[in-house]
């Protein structure tokens, strides 16, 4: 999923904290998700060690707050507000009954 998102728009904007918190909640705090996120941003020429530290700090802070009732709903909302994903892609990822995104994430994370 991280490869399908325009992460620079999310992680450089005001949705950064909400997105990282939602990712934490959706993966039940799986450290592999943070590793994948950090791997995705390592190639950005303007990313600094301070940015990486901030992403880690936000991730760690997410552990201290109770999870959202449905983190996938929040992820969908964040992606929709960004406006860069066509509605058809949001529907395919989050609304299509034939595509269980949570099950896909569990399978993808267990395949490693």
N, C-alpha and C positions, 0 to 999 in steps of 0.2 A: 504494500500500500504506500509506503513512504516514497517509493520510486514514481508513483503516479501523481504525487502532489508537488506543487511548486513551493518547496520548502523555503526558499529565500523570502517569498512574500509573507509566509506565515511566521517564520522565525525572526524576521526583522521588523515585524509589525506589532500592533497592539494585541494580536491573538496569541502571541508566543506563549505566555503563561498558561492560558486556557488550553492550547493545543498540547503542550507537554504534560499538563495535568491529566487531560483526557487520554493521552497515549499511555500514561502511567496506569490510570484506572482500567482502561480497556485490556491491558496486558497483565493486570494484577501485579504491577510493579516488577515485571520480569526484566532483570538487568540486560538481557539480550536485546530488548527493544531500545533501551538507551544506547547500547553499543551500535545498533543498526542506524539509529538517528545520527549519532556522532560520526559514523562512517560516511553517511550520506552528505554531511556538511564539510568534511575534511578537504574536499577538492575546491571549495569556494576560495577564491583568491583573497577575499577581504575578511575571511574569518580569522579571528585572533584567539590566542590562548584565553583571554578574558571572556570572549564569547562562549567558548567551550566550558569554562568554569561556571559561567552563568547558567548554561543549559543544565549542567550537573547539579547546581544549587537548586534550580527550579524542580528538578526531578526528585531530589532528596526532600524538599519541602512538601512535595505531593504526598509523601509517606505519612506526614503528620496530619493531613486533612482527611476527613472521612471521604470515601469514594462517592462519586455521583451515583444516583440510582441507576442510570443507564449511560455508561460512558460512550457507547457507540452513537447514541442520539446526540451527545455533545460534539463528538467528532464530526458527525454529519452537519451539524449547525455551523461549526467553525469553517468547514470546507465550503458550505453554501454561502456564507457571508463573504468569503474571499472573492467570489465572483469570477475566478479564473477557470474553474471547472465547469464544463457545460452541464446543464441540468440532467441530460441523459446519462452522463458519467456518474453523477451523484446518485441518481435513481438505480443504476446498475450495481453500484457498490453497496448501497445502504437499503434500498427499498425492494429490489427484485427478490421475490419469494424463492426463486430457484437458486439464488446465490446467497449462501449463509456466510457472511463475512467473518463473524466470530469463529465459526467452525474452520474456515480457511486459515485464519490467523493461528488457531490452535494447531492445525495440521502443519502449517509452514514452520512454526516455531519448534515443533517436535521432530521435524524431519532432519534437523541438524545434528 
